[in-house]
Amino acid sequence: MTTLLGAVVVLIGLALLAFTVWVVVDILKHDNDEFMVIGQNRAIWLVLVIGFTLACGPVSVLFSAYYLVKIRPQLVPVTPAT
């Protein structure tokens, strides 16, 4: 039973790490000018997501989820089409 629990904890940890990496890559994909248009700062978001991941672990999911739900949709229309 403890082996199964350990495997579940590892899988959850890997999923949270993958989620955080996805958010960081998405933040880096956008220029700081795009963030400035909506009144945000890319560096602040990188510090929030990466800093809280290193300091608090799972709590960083809150910042990552907020970025994906509230900030990212505002950035998409600003991004120039290629």
C-alpha contacts under 8 A as a table, 3 or more apart, distances in Angstrom:
res1	aa1	res2	aa2	distance
1	M	4	L	5.22
1	M	5	L	6.32
2	T	5	L	4.96
2	T	6	G	5.99
3	T	6	G	5.03
3	T	7	A	6.16
4	L	7	A	5.07
4	L	8	V	6.23
5	L	8	V	5.09
5	L	9	V	6.22
6	G	9	V	5.12
6	G	10	V	6.19
7	A	10	V	5.10
7	A	11	L	6.14
8	V	11	L	5.08
8	V	12	I	6.15
9	V	12	I	5.15
9	V	13	G	6.12
10	V	13	G	5.03
10	V	14	L	6.13
11	L	14	L	5.09
11	L	15	A	6.11
12	I	15	A	5.06
12	I	16	L	6.20
13	G	16	L	5.15
13	G	17	L	6.17
14	L	17	L	5.01
14	L	18	A	6.07
15	A	18	A	5.08
15	A	19	F	6.12
16	L	19	F	5.04
16	L	20	T	6.21
16	L	58	P	7.00
16	L	61	V	7.14
17	L	20	T	5.10
17	L	21	V	6.15
18	A	21	V	5.08
18	A	22	W	6.12
19	F	22	W	5.13
19	F	23	V	6.37
19	F	61	V	7.85
19	F	64	S	7.84
20	T	23	V	5.12
20	T	24	V	6.20
20	T	49	V	7.25
20	T	50	I	7.90
20	T	53	T	7.72
20	T	60	S	7.85
20	T	61	V	7.13
20	T	64	S	6.54
21	V	24	V	5.10
21	V	25	V	6.11
22	W	25	V	5.23
22	W	26	D	6.19
23	V	26	D	5.01
23	V	27	I	6.15
23	V	64	S	6.21
23	V	67	Y	7.84
23	V	68	L	7.41
24	V	27	I	5.07
24	V	28	L	6.20
24	V	46	L	6.68
24	V	49	V	7.25
24	V	50	I	7.61
25	V	28	L	5.11
25	V	29	K	6.10
26	D	29	K	5.00
26	D	30	H	6.92
27	I	30	H	5.72
27	I	42	R	6.81
27	I	45	W	7.55
27	I	46	L	7.09
28	L	31	D	7.22
28	L	42	R	7.88
30	H	34	E	6.50
30	H	35	F	7.61
30	H	75	L	7.80
30	H	79	T	7.42
31	D	34	E	5.41
31	D	35	F	6.92
31	D	42	R	7.65
32	N	35	F	5.06
32	N	36	M	6.19
32	N	41	N	6.50
32	N	42	R	5.38
32	N	43	A	7.88
33	D	36	M	4.92
33	D	37	V	6.31
34	E	37	V	5.31
34	E	38	I	7.06
34	E	75	L	6.42
34	E	78	V	6.20
34	E	79	T	6.84
35	F	38	I	5.53
35	F	39	G	6.33
35	F	40	Q	4.87
35	F	41	N	5.48
35	F	42	R	5.99
35	F	75	L	6.91
36	M	39	G	4.82
36	M	40	Q	5.24
36	M	41	N	6.05
37	V	40	Q	7.47
37	V	78	V	7.89
38	I	74	Q	7.07
38	I	75	L	7.53
41	N	44	I	5.41
41	N	45	W	6.64
42	R	45	W	5.22
42	R	46	L	6.28
43	A	46	L	5.07
43	A	47	V	6.17
44	I	47	V	5.12
44	I	48	L	6.09
45	W	48	L	4.99
45	W	49	V	6.09
46	L	49	V	5.34
46	L	50	I	5.82
46	L	51	G	7.72
47	V	50	I	5.38
47	V	51	G	5.14
47	V	52	F	7.73
48	L	51	G	5.32
48	L	52	F	5.79
48	L	60	S	7.77
48	L	63	F	6.94
49	V	52	F	5.54
49	V	53	T	6.08
49	V	60	S	5.92
49	V	63	F	6.11
49	V	64	S	6.20
50	I	53	T	5.04
50	I	54	L	6.27
50	I	60	S	7.87
51	G	54	L	5.26
51	G	55	A	6.01
52	F	55	A	4.88
52	F	56	C	5.15
52	F	57	G	6.42
52	F	59	V	6.90
52	F	60	S	5.00
53	T	56	C	5.60
53	T	57	G	4.44
53	T	58	P	6.90
53	T	59	V	7.28
53	T	60	S	5.08
53	T	61	V	7.99
54	L	57	G	5.95
56	C	59	V	5.60
56	C	60	S	6.62
57	G	60	S	5.90
58	P	61	V	5.66
59	V	62	L	5.84
59	V	63	F	7.70
60	S	63	F	5.29
60	S	64	S	6.26
61	V	64	S	4.91
61	V	65	A	5.86
62	L	65	A	5.18
62	L	66	Y	6.08
63	F	66	Y	5.07
63	F	67	Y	6.12
64	S	67	Y	5.13
64	S	68	L	6.29
65	A	68	L	5.11
65	A	69	V	6.07
66	Y	69	V	5.18
66	Y	70	K	5.69
66	Y	71	I	7.21
67	Y	70	K	5.55
67	Y	71	I	4.85
67	Y	72	R	5.98
68	L	71	I	6.12
68	L	72	R	5.12
68	L	73	P	7.27
69	V	72	R	6.54
69	V	73	P	6.85
70	K	73	P	6.30
70	K	74	Q	7.21
71	I	74	Q	5.46
71	I	75	L	6.61
72	R	75	L	5.07
72	R	76	V	6.48
73	P	76	V	5.50
73	P	77	P	7.65
74	Q	77	P	6.47
74	Q	78	V	7.32
75	L	78	V	5.29
75	L	79	T	6.37
76	V	79	T	5.41
77	P	80	P	7.77
